[in-house]
Structure formats: C-alpha cells, structure tokens
Amino acid sequence: MKDYRWVFACLVAAALLGSGLLLSSCGGGGGDDDDGDDDVSDDDTGDDDTGDDDSDFFPPAPGTSGMYRLCYDEAETQCFDLPAEVIGQDSETFSETYTKMTLGDFSKADPTGLIMWFDLSTFDRVGYKAAEIYFGGISLPGSKDRKAQWDMKEVYDEPLYILFDGDIGETKTSTADGDYIFPDASTEEHTTTIEATLTSRDATITVPYGEVSGCVLVEATLTETDQYGTWDVDVNFWFHPDFGFVRADIMPGFWSCSLISFEGK
C-alpha cells in the first residue's frame, strides 16, 4: 500500500462526505426544533419523521445528492468536480445492512470515483465500512489479471467511526482493522484510528457554494499502521445541518474538498 497511500485521502473525503449527506437529510435543518429529535420520550414532537418511532431520519433518503470540488493545490487551481449521491440501503453485499453511496459519475465507462458503504444508524456518528475505488482506467498492479471491475477496494472488519456527538472541545476515538484488496485478489492489512474533536457549532467557511455560517467544525487526526509502518494525516471539516458537508482540508493527496451544490430529499 505504500505507493498508494494518497488513496487514503480519497477515503477520508468519502467518509466526511457521507457524514454531510447524512446530516443534511436527517433533520436538524430549517423548520426543525432539534430538541425533539431522536429523544428518549418517543413523542415524535418536532421531528421531521412520521410514525412516532423517533428514528425515521435514518437512513438518509435515496437520491440525496450534491456536487463537490476536489483540489490538489493550496491555490485551488488544479481541481475536478464530482457528483455524490445516496443510492439506498444494501443488505446483500455484507452481513449487515449499510447505506450505499457514490462519489463520481458511474454512468460512463471507466469512471473515476468511489462506491461506499456506511453505518448511518445512529445520529452524530458515521461508520465507514468499505469502498470500491475506480481510477478511470489507470493501470494498477494486477490489472492484467483482474477479478473485479474496480481498481482497488478497502473493507473494514467492523466500521471505522467518526464520532462527533460530544461537547465542544471533546475528543472521541475509533479504531478498526481492514484490508486493501487489489484486482489480482492480493490483500494488505492495516489498522486505522480516528481522533475527532468537536471544535465549533457556529463556524463560517467560504466555498464555491457561497459563504456558509452556522457550521459545525471538527478537527480530526487519522492514523494508519500497515506493513510499512505508521503515518497520520490531520483533517479539518465543516458541515451544516441544511447543506450537509461543506468543506474538508485533506492531506495528503488533496488540499481540499468543497461543496458546489446540494439537493436534499
């Protein structure tokens, strides 16, 4: 995996993107009081859902979508735009049911992007289970002996969670073991830890979508250990209850990932 560690930044972006689409489609936005949601009294008061079960904001609605800009450089002159969409609930790929999402245009041949699976069963945490990664036809080791249409895959034994349900300044940690899987069916094991600190609930950030205030800002450190050693990456990300994921500063691999447009369901 040593030569492909930049791919890990793509997976970080995917996980943060998943958290944003989740938050923007599960209540907490305009017209919702935020106090009756997911409460213990099961009274459904003020919730965006129906049926008095207090949990209908999960999972996010199929068709929830957005457009995001990924940039390689600090000046943000070397960029490309990718669409993201919630596909729905997948109970067949793994032993448990996960929300399936895409990042990239999979309507064309040789797409560039990711197909991802998340545990979105609990508010204020996002569990990243797996991703299929597509490089748009770029050759990788084992490409001449392919056993899958994807170019690389990452699967965790149990989901790796981004936790941001605490108080301002509180740090929460999640660790999970996983495998990188290559087209020739070879694998490489790794362990990943995420330390996420909730920094603000009223941050402002300017992105291609415009100036967005009232954002939640989370500062995270991701550490990976594999057969080559241990390395880490710091990530700041902003999300908004109305617009979802707004921006992430991602290193290495990408300088940033920013919201261009958003369409909730």
Backbone as JSON, one array per atom type, in Angstrom:
{
  "sequence": "MKDYRWVFACLVAAALLGSGLLLSSCGGGGGDDDDGDDDVSDDDTGDDDTGDDDSDFFPPAPGTSGMYRLCYDEAETQCFDLPAEVIGQDSETFSETYTKMTLGDFSKADPTGLIMWFDLSTFDRVGYKAAEIYFGGISLPGSKDRKAQWDMKEVYDEPLYILFDGDIGETKTSTADGDYIFPDASTEEHTTTIEATLTSRDATITVPYGEVSGCVLVEATLTETDQYGTWDVDVNFWFHPDFGFVRADIMPGFWSCSLISFEGK",
  "N": [[0.82, -1.21, 0.0], [2.14, 1.13, 0.23], [2.83, 2.75, -2.01], [0.41, 3.79, -2.69], [-0.76, 5.39, -0.82], [-1.89, 7.89, -0.98], [-4.43, 7.41, -1.8], [-5.83, 6.94, 0.49], [-6.55, 9.45, 1.35], [-8.64, 10.01, -0.38], [-10.54, 8.25, 0.63], [-10.91, 9.29, 3.16], [-12.11, 11.73, 2.43], [-14.43, 10.68, 1.34], [-15.66, 9.52, 3.58], [-16.15, 11.8, 5.16], [-17.81, 13.18, 3.46], [-19.94, 11.41, 3.43], [-20.87, 11.75, 6.05], [-21.79, 14.35, 5.87], [-23.91, 14.26, 3.94], [-25.6, 12.62, 5.34], [-26.27, 14.19, 7.64], [-27.56, 16.35, 6.48], [-29.82, 15.25, 5.44], [-31.25, 14.2, 7.48], [-32.75, 15.72, 9.23], [-32.54, 18.44, 11.65], [-32.23, 20.74, 10.27], [-33.63, 23.71, 8.72], [-36.84, 24.61, 10.03], [-37.04, 22.64, 11.89], [-36.96, 21.67, 15.25], [-34.86, 20.56, 16.62], [-34.78, 19.64, 19.21], [-36.65, 17.72, 19.82], [-35.83, 15.6, 18.37], [-34.84, 12.23, 17.95], [-35.16, 11.56, 20.64], [-35.64, 10.37, 24.06], [-38.2, 10.11, 24.94], [-39.87, 9.32, 22.98], [-41.86, 10.78, 21.66], [-42.06, 12.05, 19.27], [-42.34, 14.73, 18.81], [-41.8, 17.64, 17.0], [-40.12, 16.34, 15.27], [-38.76, 15.49, 12.03], [-39.76, 13.23, 10.96], [-42.25, 10.59, 10.54], [-44.8, 8.5, 12.06], [-44.15, 8.16, 14.7], [-41.86, 6.93, 15.73], [-39.45, 8.01, 16.26], [-37.06, 7.69, 14.86], [-36.89, 7.96, 12.14], [-35.25, 9.55, 10.64], [-33.09, 8.18, 9.88], [-32.25, 5.64, 7.61], [-30.49, 8.06, 5.41], [-32.35, 9.57, 2.72], [-32.75, 7.85, -0.38], [-31.37, 9.22, -3.35], [-30.63, 11.69, -2.34], [-28.31, 14.21, -2.98], [-25.31, 15.82, -4.28], [-22.76, 18.16, -5.44], [-19.26, 18.21, -5.58], [-16.05, 19.77, -5.2], [-12.79, 18.77, -5.68], [-9.5, 19.61, -4.89], [-6.03, 19.76, -5.72], [-4.04, 21.55, -4.97], [-2.92, 24.31, -2.85], [-3.66, 26.83, -3.79], [-5.9, 26.17, -5.14], [-6.24, 25.71, -7.91], [-5.87, 23.49, -9.42], [-8.12, 21.35, -9.95], [-11.0, 19.14, -9.79], [-14.43, 18.28, -10.43], [-16.92, 16.35, -8.78], [-19.88, 14.39, -8.72], [-22.06, 13.4, -6.01], [-24.08, 10.87, -4.49], [-26.74, 9.39, -2.63], [-27.49, 6.05, -2.78], [-29.04, 4.04, -1.56], [-30.29, 1.5, 0.75], [-28.28, -1.29, 1.37], [-28.41, -4.62, 1.72], [-27.2, -6.88, 0.89], [-24.47, -7.01, 0.1], [-22.79, -7.17, 2.35], [-22.77, -8.77, 5.62], [-24.34, -7.27, 7.29], [-26.72, -4.54, 7.05], [-26.03, -1.69, 5.13], [-25.76, 1.81, 4.29], [-25.55, 2.7, 0.95], [-23.5, 4.62, -1.17], [-22.42, 6.87, -3.79], [-19.52, 8.49, -5.16], [-18.72, 10.31, -7.74], [-19.1, 9.96, -11.36], [-20.85, 7.4, -12.39], [-22.15, 6.65, -14.62], [-20.76, 6.52, -16.92], [-18.26, 4.86, -18.97], [-15.28, 3.42, -17.55], [-15.14, 4.92, -14.98], [-14.14, 7.57, -12.68], [-13.87, 7.57, -9.28], [-15.7, 6.65, -6.27], [-17.49, 3.91, -4.8], [-19.35, 3.54, -1.92], [-19.89, 2.28, 1.44], [-21.76, 2.77, 4.38], [-22.38, 2.81, 7.94], [-25.12, 4.27, 9.1], [-26.76, 4.41, 11.3], [-27.03, 5.68, 13.73], [-27.43, 8.83, 15.2], [-25.13, 11.57, 14.86], [-22.78, 10.14, 14.48], [-20.7, 8.47, 12.15], [-20.27, 5.53, 10.48], [-17.8, 4.06, 8.65], [-17.67, 1.53, 6.38], [-16.76, 0.27, 3.93], [-15.17, 0.68, 0.65], [-15.23, 0.81, -2.88], [-12.86, 1.6, -5.3], [-12.3, 3.56, -8.12], [-10.23, 4.29, -10.8], [-10.53, 5.43, -13.3], [-9.58, 3.93, -15.46], [-6.83, 3.89, -15.18], [-3.85, 2.02, -15.02], [-3.09, -0.5, -12.62], [-1.12, -2.51, -10.29], [-1.62, -5.91, -11.02], [-3.61, -5.52, -12.84], [-3.66, -6.85, -15.24], [-4.58, -9.28, -14.6], [-7.28, -9.3, -13.76], [-9.9, -9.63, -11.35], [-12.1, -8.26, -10.72], [-14.19, -5.39, -11.38], [-13.51, -3.0, -10.24], [-10.71, -0.87, -9.29], [-9.35, -0.86, -6.93], [-9.93, -1.78, -3.54], [-11.27, -1.18, -0.29], [-11.95, -2.68, 2.79], [-13.34, -2.83, 5.97], [-13.21, -4.8, 8.97], [-15.03, -4.3, 11.06], [-17.08, -1.36, 11.1], [-15.33, 1.79, 10.73], [-15.49, 4.49, 12.81], [-16.46, 7.92, 12.7], [-16.79, 10.1, 15.22], [-18.8, 12.57, 16.58], [-20.43, 13.53, 18.64], [-20.14, 14.77, 21.05], [-19.32, 17.27, 23.59], [-18.25, 20.71, 23.01], [-14.84, 20.85, 22.29], [-14.38, 18.29, 23.1], [-12.81, 15.14, 22.55], [-13.12, 12.23, 20.63], [-12.47, 8.77, 19.98], [-11.95, 6.24, 17.51], [-11.17, 2.96, 16.39], [-10.27, 0.62, 13.86], [-9.78, -2.5, 12.1], [-8.68, -3.35, 8.83], [-8.66, -4.29, 5.28], [-6.83, -3.71, 2.31], [-7.69, -4.42, -0.97], [-6.7, -5.76, -4.06], [-6.87, -5.82, -7.72], [-5.83, -8.31, -8.54], [-6.55, -9.97, -6.54], [-4.86, -9.98, -4.37], [-4.03, -8.91, -1.01], [-3.65, -6.38, 1.57], [-3.14, -5.83, 4.95], [-4.29, -3.44, 7.41], [-4.5, -1.04, 10.11], [-6.63, 1.45, 11.31], [-7.03, 4.53, 13.0], [-9.19, 7.04, 14.21], [-9.18, 10.18, 15.63], [-11.39, 12.47, 16.69], [-12.24, 15.8, 17.21], [-14.68, 17.94, 18.4], [-14.91, 21.17, 17.49], [-16.32, 23.6, 17.01], [-19.69, 24.84, 16.87], [-20.65, 26.86, 15.38], [-19.28, 27.86, 13.1], [-17.87, 29.66, 10.26], [-17.46, 29.38, 6.77], [-16.11, 29.86, 3.48], [-16.97, 28.66, 0.36], [-17.22, 27.21, -3.02], [-20.02, 27.07, -3.21], [-20.81, 29.27, -1.75], [-20.75, 31.71, 0.98], [-20.97, 30.13, 4.03], [-22.46, 30.03, 7.09], [-22.85, 29.1, 10.58], [-21.84, 26.55, 10.77], [-20.77, 23.27, 11.84], [-17.62, 22.57, 13.08], [-15.12, 20.23, 12.88], [-12.12, 18.87, 14.03], [-9.8, 16.5, 13.09], [-7.6, 13.69, 13.53], [-6.15, 11.2, 11.65], [-4.78, 8.04, 11.86], [-2.77, 5.55, 10.47], [-1.64, 2.21, 10.47], [0.4, -0.1, 8.87], [2.06, -2.71, 7.01], [4.25, -1.27, 6.29], [4.76, 0.62, 8.18], [3.83, 3.36, 10.36], [1.69, 6.14, 9.86], [0.23, 9.45, 9.79], [-2.55, 11.76, 9.3], [-3.87, 15.01, 9.3], [-7.1, 16.41, 9.48], [-9.42, 18.94, 8.84], [-12.87, 19.58, 9.0], [-16.0, 20.89, 7.85], [-19.46, 20.96, 8.43], [-22.94, 21.52, 7.7], [-26.24, 21.8, 9.01], [-28.3, 22.26, 7.16], [-27.17, 22.18, 4.57], [-25.47, 20.04, 4.55], [-22.36, 18.33, 4.08], [-19.74, 20.64, 3.85], [-17.0, 21.53, 3.58], [-13.68, 20.13, 3.51], [-10.35, 20.08, 4.64], [-7.82, 18.31, 3.38], [-5.12, 16.16, 3.75], [-2.56, 13.77, 3.04], [-2.58, 14.02, -0.6], [-5.03, 15.42, -1.43], [-5.71, 18.93, -1.34], [-8.09, 20.13, -0.65], [-11.67, 19.64, -0.29], [-14.7, 20.73, -1.44], [-18.04, 22.07, -1.18], [-20.18, 22.47, -3.96], [-22.81, 22.35, -4.97], [-26.07, 21.36, -3.71], [-28.65, 18.98, -3.17], [-31.28, 18.04, -1.36], [-33.49, 15.4, -0.12]],
  "CA": [[0.0, 0.0, 0.0], [2.99, 2.31, 0.4], [2.8, 3.61, -3.18], [-0.95, 4.24, -2.97], [-1.33, 5.96, 0.39], [-2.7, 9.06, -1.32], [-5.8, 6.96, -1.95], [-6.45, 7.05, 1.79], [-7.18, 10.77, 1.4], [-9.94, 9.89, -1.05], [-11.46, 7.57, 1.53], [-11.24, 10.29, 4.18], [-13.09, 12.63, 1.84], [-15.69, 9.95, 1.2], [-16.27, 9.38, 4.9], [-16.66, 13.1, 5.57], [-18.93, 13.45, 2.58], [-21.05, 10.61, 3.92], [-21.41, 12.38, 7.25], [-22.53, 15.54, 5.48], [-25.19, 13.91, 3.34], [-26.42, 12.09, 6.42], [-26.79, 15.25, 8.49], [-28.44, 17.23, 5.75], [-31.05, 14.56, 5.07], [-31.84, 13.54, 8.63], [-33.3, 16.67, 10.19], [-31.58, 19.37, 12.18], [-32.17, 21.91, 9.43], [-34.69, 24.67, 8.9], [-38.15, 24.1, 10.32], [-36.94, 21.51, 12.81], [-36.55, 22.3, 16.5], [-33.63, 19.9, 17.06], [-34.87, 19.18, 20.59], [-37.48, 16.53, 19.89], [-35.3, 14.55, 17.52], [-34.11, 11.09, 18.49], [-35.17, 11.68, 22.09], [-35.97, 9.14, 24.79], [-39.62, 10.05, 25.28], [-40.55, 8.72, 21.83], [-43.08, 11.53, 21.41], [-42.02, 12.49, 17.88], [-42.61, 16.16, 18.74], [-40.79, 18.44, 16.31], [-39.28, 15.53, 14.39], [-39.07, 15.55, 10.61], [-40.24, 11.93, 10.52], [-43.63, 10.24, 10.85], [-44.94, 7.16, 12.61], [-43.87, 8.2, 16.13], [-40.82, 5.97, 16.13], [-38.3, 8.8, 16.65], [-35.81, 7.28, 14.22], [-37.07, 7.9, 10.71], [-34.27, 10.29, 9.85], [-32.08, 7.23, 9.44], [-31.08, 6.16, 6.88], [-30.8, 9.17, 4.52], [-33.22, 9.2, 1.61], [-32.13, 7.65, -1.7], [-31.47, 10.37, -4.24], [-29.94, 12.84, -1.77], [-27.15, 14.35, -3.87], [-24.56, 17.08, -4.27], [-21.57, 18.24, -6.3], [-18.12, 18.62, -4.77], [-14.81, 20.1, -5.92], [-11.56, 18.3, -5.04], [-8.35, 20.35, -5.41], [-4.73, 19.21, -5.35], [-3.09, 22.56, -4.56], [-3.42, 25.29, -1.91], [-4.3, 27.91, -4.54], [-7.12, 25.57, -5.66], [-6.28, 25.9, -9.36], [-5.86, 22.16, -10.02], [-9.3, 20.78, -9.31], [-12.02, 18.49, -10.6], [-15.72, 18.23, -9.75], [-17.52, 15.02, -8.77], [-21.2, 14.3, -8.1], [-22.25, 12.41, -4.96], [-25.49, 10.51, -4.37], [-27.14, 8.27, -1.79], [-28.17, 5.06, -3.6], [-30.06, 3.38, -0.75], [-29.86, 0.51, 1.72], [-27.72, -2.5, 0.76], [-28.38, -5.72, 2.69], [-26.69, -8.07, 0.2], [-23.02, -7.03, -0.08], [-22.16, -7.58, 3.61], [-23.69, -9.49, 6.51], [-25.23, -6.27, 7.87], [-27.23, -3.57, 6.1], [-25.32, -0.42, 5.12], [-26.16, 2.79, 3.29], [-24.65, 2.7, -0.21], [-23.38, 5.93, -1.79], [-21.41, 7.01, -4.84], [-18.83, 9.75, -5.37], [-18.22, 10.19, -9.1], [-20.09, 9.7, -12.39], [-20.77, 5.99, -12.74], [-22.94, 6.39, -15.81], [-19.85, 6.42, -18.06], [-17.26, 3.79, -18.9], [-14.05, 3.76, -16.84], [-15.39, 6.08, -14.12], [-13.25, 7.94, -11.59], [-14.67, 7.83, -8.09], [-15.82, 5.6, -5.26], [-18.76, 3.4, -4.29], [-19.04, 3.44, -0.49], [-20.91, 1.74, 2.34], [-21.68, 3.39, 5.71], [-23.36, 2.59, 9.0], [-25.72, 5.55, 9.44], [-27.87, 4.01, 12.15], [-27.07, 6.46, 14.96], [-27.17, 10.24, 14.96], [-23.85, 12.14, 15.3], [-21.62, 9.3, 14.22], [-20.71, 7.88, 10.82], [-19.44, 4.34, 10.42], [-17.32, 3.76, 7.3], [-17.46, 0.08, 6.27], [-15.99, -0.19, 2.76], [-15.23, 1.48, -0.56], [-14.62, 0.39, -4.13], [-12.21, 2.78, -5.83], [-12.18, 3.49, -9.58], [-9.25, 5.27, -11.23], [-10.76, 5.88, -14.66], [-8.82, 3.15, -16.43], [-5.4, 3.89, -14.89], [-3.38, 0.67, -14.72], [-2.54, -0.78, -11.3], [-0.61, -3.88, -10.2], [-2.65, -6.94, -11.11], [-4.65, -5.15, -13.79], [-3.69, -7.82, -16.32], [-5.2, -10.5, -14.08], [-8.36, -8.72, -12.99], [-11.01, -10.46, -10.88], [-13.15, -7.33, -10.35], [-14.2, -4.21, -12.26], [-12.9, -1.88, -9.54], [-9.26, -0.83, -9.35], [-8.85, -1.07, -5.57], [-11.05, -1.87, -2.61], [-10.95, -1.2, 1.13], [-13.04, -3.24, 3.6], [-13.03, -2.96, 7.39], [-13.9, -5.9, 9.66], [-16.15, -3.56, 11.65], [-16.97, 0.02, 10.6], [-14.49, 2.8, 11.36], [-16.46, 5.54, 13.12], [-16.18, 9.32, 13.0], [-17.69, 10.4, 16.33], [-18.84, 14.0, 16.87], [-21.64, 13.7, 19.42], [-19.79, 15.25, 22.38], [-19.31, 18.7, 23.88], [-17.18, 21.47, 22.37], [-13.53, 20.53, 22.83], [-14.27, 16.86, 23.45], [-12.22, 14.28, 21.53], [-13.55, 10.83, 20.66], [-11.57, 7.93, 19.2], [-12.43, 4.98, 16.96], [-10.12, 2.17, 15.74], [-10.78, -0.55, 13.14], [-8.86, -3.26, 11.26], [-9.22, -3.52, 7.49], [-7.83, -4.82, 4.21], [-6.83, -3.2, 0.95], [-7.81, -5.55, -1.89], [-6.28, -5.34, -5.38], [-7.55, -6.57, -8.77], [-5.34, -9.68, -8.66], [-7.03, -10.63, -5.33], [-3.92, -9.82, -3.26], [-4.53, -8.03, 0.04], [-2.72, -5.82, 2.55], [-3.85, -5.49, 6.17], [-3.94, -2.18, 8.05], [-5.34, -0.6, 11.22], [-6.83, 2.89, 11.23], [-7.61, 5.19, 14.16], [-9.64, 8.42, 14.0], [-9.44, 11.0, 16.81], [-12.18, 13.59, 16.2], [-12.54, 16.81, 18.23], [-15.7, 18.91, 18.04], [-14.28, 22.46, 17.77], [-17.29, 24.7, 17.0], [-21.01, 24.61, 16.28], [-21.06, 28.1, 14.73], [-18.15, 28.3, 12.27], [-18.19, 30.18, 8.94], [-16.48, 29.0, 5.76], [-16.49, 30.23, 2.12], [-16.72, 27.58, -0.6], [-17.88, 27.56, -4.27], [-21.46, 27.24, -2.96], [-21.0, 30.59, -1.16], [-20.36, 31.79, 2.39], [-21.88, 29.32, 4.84], [-22.27, 30.21, 8.53], [-23.57, 28.13, 11.39], [-21.29, 25.21, 10.52], [-20.04, 22.51, 12.84], [-16.23, 22.35, 12.69], [-14.49, 19.1, 13.55], [-10.71, 18.65, 13.73], [-9.55, 15.07, 13.27], [-6.32, 13.08, 13.16], [-6.3, 9.81, 11.22], [-3.51, 7.33, 11.94], [-2.83, 4.21, 9.87], [-0.49, 1.33, 10.64], [0.4, -1.24, 7.97], [3.34, -3.43, 6.99], [5.33, -0.33, 6.01], [4.97, 1.5, 9.32], [2.7, 4.15, 10.84], [1.65, 7.52, 9.4], [-1.03, 10.09, 10.15], [-2.99, 12.88, 8.5], [-4.81, 15.89, 10.0], [-8.22, 16.82, 8.63], [-10.46, 19.82, 9.36], [-14.03, 19.59, 8.12], [-17.15, 21.7, 8.22], [-20.75, 20.55, 7.89], [-24.05, 22.4, 8.05], [-27.45, 20.98, 9.08], [-29.15, 22.45, 5.98], [-26.47, 21.9, 3.32], [-24.64, 18.85, 4.65], [-20.92, 18.52, 4.07], [-19.4, 21.91, 3.22], [-15.59, 21.57, 3.17], [-12.65, 19.44, 4.28], [-8.94, 20.24, 4.27], [-7.4, 16.91, 3.39], [-3.73, 15.92, 3.4], [-2.01, 14.12, 1.74], [-3.39, 13.64, -1.74], [-5.83, 16.56, -1.85], [-5.67, 20.06, -0.43], [-9.42, 20.45, -0.15], [-12.89, 19.14, -0.92], [-15.65, 21.78, -1.11], [-19.4, 21.98, -1.72], [-20.57, 23.3, -5.09], [-24.27, 22.39, -4.97], [-26.67, 20.33, -2.86], [-30.09, 18.73, -3.36], [-31.79, 17.09, -0.38], [-34.72, 14.67, -0.43]],
  "C": [[0.85, 1.26, 0.0], [2.88, 3.27, -0.78], [1.42, 4.21, -3.44], [-1.58, 4.91, -1.76], [-2.14, 7.22, 0.13], [-4.16, 8.67, -1.47], [-6.55, 7.08, -0.62], [-7.13, 8.41, 1.96], [-8.53, 10.77, 0.71], [-10.97, 9.26, -0.12], [-11.85, 8.47, 2.69], [-12.3, 11.22, 3.65], [-14.44, 11.95, 1.73], [-16.4, 9.82, 2.54], [-16.87, 10.69, 5.38], [-17.87, 13.48, 4.73], [-20.15, 12.68, 3.04], [-21.69, 11.23, 5.14], [-22.23, 13.6, 6.88], [-23.88, 15.22, 4.88], [-26.13, 13.33, 4.37], [-27.07, 13.23, 7.2], [-27.8, 16.11, 7.75], [-29.76, 16.57, 5.4], [-31.79, 14.0, 6.27], [-32.4, 14.52, 9.65], [-32.2, 17.55, 10.72], [-31.48, 20.64, 11.37], [-33.33, 22.85, 9.71], [-36.03, 24.01, 9.14], [-38.16, 22.95, 11.29], [-36.36, 22.03, 14.11], [-35.32, 21.69, 17.13], [-33.7, 19.35, 18.48], [-35.69, 17.91, 20.7], [-36.92, 15.37, 19.11], [-34.57, 13.48, 18.3], [-34.06, 11.13, 20.01], [-35.63, 10.38, 22.74], [-37.44, 9.02, 25.08], [-40.46, 9.46, 24.17], [-41.85, 9.43, 21.52], [-43.16, 12.1, 20.01], [-42.27, 13.98, 17.72], [-41.47, 16.9, 18.06], [-39.93, 17.65, 15.36], [-39.7, 15.71, 12.93], [-39.7, 14.24, 10.11], [-41.73, 11.77, 10.83], [-43.67, 8.87, 11.47], [-44.56, 7.06, 14.07], [-42.84, 7.18, 16.58], [-39.51, 6.66, 16.46], [-37.01, 8.42, 15.93], [-35.88, 7.31, 12.7], [-36.07, 8.74, 9.93], [-33.15, 9.38, 9.39], [-32.77, 6.07, 8.73], [-31.47, 7.36, 6.01], [-31.56, 8.68, 3.29], [-32.43, 8.92, 0.34], [-32.38, 8.86, -2.6], [-30.91, 11.65, -3.66], [-28.6, 13.0, -2.49], [-26.49, 15.71, -3.72], [-23.43, 17.03, -5.27], [-20.44, 18.82, -5.47], [-16.88, 18.81, -5.63], [-13.61, 19.63, -5.1], [-10.38, 18.99, -5.71], [-7.05, 19.77, -4.86], [-3.81, 20.24, -4.71], [-3.75, 23.6, -3.66], [-4.14, 26.44, -2.61], [-5.62, 27.47, -5.16], [-7.32, 25.91, -7.14], [-6.28, 24.57, -10.1], [-6.95, 21.34, -9.35], [-10.12, 19.97, -10.31], [-13.28, 18.33, -9.75], [-16.32, 16.83, -9.87], [-18.91, 15.09, -8.14], [-21.2, 13.22, -7.01], [-23.73, 12.13, -4.81], [-25.67, 9.34, -3.42], [-27.95, 7.31, -2.66], [-29.3, 4.39, -2.82], [-29.46, 2.38, 0.21], [-29.46, -0.79, 1.02], [-27.6, -3.57, 1.83], [-27.76, -6.98, 2.1], [-25.17, -8.15, 0.16], [-22.3, -7.55, 1.15], [-23.21, -8.26, 4.49], [-24.68, -8.57, 7.2], [-25.69, -5.31, 6.77], [-26.49, -2.25, 6.25], [-25.91, 0.5, 4.06], [-25.11, 2.84, 2.19], [-24.69, 4.07, -0.87], [-22.34, 5.9, -2.89], [-20.8, 8.4, -4.79], [-18.15, 9.63, -6.73], [-19.36, 9.86, -10.05], [-19.95, 8.27, -12.87], [-21.68, 5.63, -13.92], [-22.05, 6.21, -17.04], [-18.87, 5.27, -17.86], [-16.0, 4.31, -18.22], [-14.23, 4.99, -15.95], [-14.23, 6.34, -13.16], [-14.11, 8.27, -10.38], [-14.72, 6.64, -7.17], [-17.28, 5.19, -5.1], [-18.5, 3.03, -2.84], [-20.22, 2.87, 0.29], [-20.67, 2.3, 3.75], [-22.71, 2.81, 6.66], [-23.87, 3.97, 9.43], [-26.91, 5.33, 10.37], [-28.02, 4.85, 13.4], [-26.67, 7.89, 14.67], [-25.83, 10.67, 15.57], [-22.7, 11.16, 15.3], [-21.81, 8.69, 12.83], [-19.76, 6.7, 10.81], [-19.09, 4.0, 8.98], [-16.95, 2.29, 7.22], [-16.53, -0.3, 5.12], [-16.11, 0.81, 1.62], [-14.59, 0.73, -1.72], [-14.1, 1.64, -4.83], [-11.95, 2.57, -7.33], [-11.28, 4.62, -10.04], [-9.41, 5.7, -12.69], [-9.91, 5.19, -15.69], [-7.32, 3.17, -16.22], [-4.96, 2.49, -14.46], [-2.78, 0.59, -13.32], [-1.96, -2.18, -11.29], [-1.76, -4.88, -10.2], [-3.71, -6.64, -12.13], [-4.74, -6.12, -14.97], [-4.33, -9.14, -15.89], [-6.38, -10.09, -13.2], [-9.4, -9.77, -12.59], [-12.18, -9.57, -10.45], [-13.09, -6.12, -11.27], [-13.6, -3.0, -11.57], [-11.38, -1.98, -9.6], [-8.61, -1.08, -8.0], [-10.05, -1.07, -4.65], [-10.52, -1.83, -1.18], [-12.17, -1.7, 1.9], [-12.57, -3.37, 5.03], [-13.83, -4.12, 8.0], [-15.17, -5.38, 10.33], [-15.99, -2.11, 11.21], [-16.01, 0.88, 11.43], [-15.36, 4.04, 11.56], [-15.81, 6.91, 13.27], [-17.23, 9.74, 14.02], [-17.65, 11.9, 16.62], [-20.12, 14.34, 17.65], [-21.37, 14.28, 20.82], [-19.92, 16.75, 22.54], [-18.19, 19.39, 23.1], [-15.86, 21.18, 23.06], [-13.33, 19.07, 23.17], [-13.73, 16.06, 22.27], [-12.69, 12.85, 21.72], [-12.75, 10.03, 19.64], [-12.25, 6.65, 18.74], [-11.28, 4.29, 16.24], [-10.74, 0.95, 15.06], [-9.68, -1.18, 12.3], [-9.5, -3.48, 9.89], [-8.22, -4.1, 6.53], [-7.95, -3.95, 2.97], [-6.82, -4.42, 0.03], [-7.54, -5.04, -3.3], [-6.9, -6.23, -6.45], [-7.08, -8.01, -8.94], [-5.69, -10.52, -7.44], [-6.01, -10.63, -4.19], [-4.48, -8.81, -2.26], [-3.4, -7.5, 0.9], [-3.53, -5.36, 3.76], [-3.39, -4.13, 6.71], [-4.92, -1.91, 9.19], [-5.42, 0.91, 11.18], [-7.5, 3.4, 12.5], [-8.0, 6.62, 13.79], [-9.87, 9.06, 15.36], [-10.13, 12.28, 16.33], [-12.54, 14.51, 17.36], [-13.56, 17.79, 17.69], [-15.21, 20.29, 18.47], [-15.29, 23.6, 17.87], [-18.61, 24.21, 16.43], [-21.51, 25.85, 15.53], [-19.91, 28.69, 13.91], [-18.66, 28.8, 10.91], [-17.08, 29.82, 7.97], [-17.01, 29.41, 4.39], [-16.04, 29.15, 1.16], [-17.39, 27.99, -1.93], [-19.4, 27.75, -4.15], [-21.78, 28.64, -2.45], [-20.49, 30.61, 0.27], [-21.42, 31.08, 3.23], [-21.53, 29.51, 6.3], [-23.09, 29.19, 9.29], [-23.09, 26.7, 11.19], [-20.75, 24.57, 11.79], [-18.64, 22.25, 12.3], [-15.65, 21.24, 13.54], [-13.05, 18.99, 13.08], [-10.37, 17.2, 14.06], [-8.13, 14.72, 12.88], [-6.58, 11.61, 12.84], [-4.92, 9.16, 11.2], [-3.68, 5.93, 11.37], [-1.52, 3.48, 10.11], [-0.64, 0.14, 9.69], [1.79, -1.86, 7.97], [4.53, -2.51, 6.74], [5.63, 0.6, 7.18], [3.68, 2.21, 9.71], [2.81, 5.58, 10.3], [0.3, 8.11, 9.79], [-1.3, 11.29, 9.25], [-4.0, 13.68, 9.33], [-5.86, 16.39, 9.03], [-9.12, 17.77, 9.41], [-11.66, 19.71, 8.44], [-15.2, 20.33, 8.75], [-18.4, 21.06, 7.65], [-21.84, 21.45, 8.44], [-25.34, 21.57, 8.04], [-28.39, 21.15, 7.89], [-28.48, 21.98, 4.69], [-25.63, 20.63, 3.36], [-23.16, 19.19, 4.69], [-20.56, 19.76, 3.27], [-17.95, 21.94, 2.74], [-14.75, 20.67, 4.07], [-11.29, 19.83, 3.73], [-8.29, 18.89, 4.45], [-5.95, 16.81, 2.97], [-3.38, 14.49, 3.8], [-3.0, 13.82, 0.63], [-4.22, 14.78, -2.29], [-5.65, 17.69, -0.84], [-7.04, 20.31, 0.16], [-10.5, 19.72, -0.92], [-14.01, 20.07, -0.48], [-16.98, 21.59, -1.83], [-19.61, 22.96, -2.87], [-22.09, 23.47, -5.11], [-24.8, 21.24, -4.12], [-28.16, 20.22, -3.16], [-30.53, 17.65, -2.38], [-33.06, 16.42, -0.86], [-35.62, 14.63, 0.79]]
}
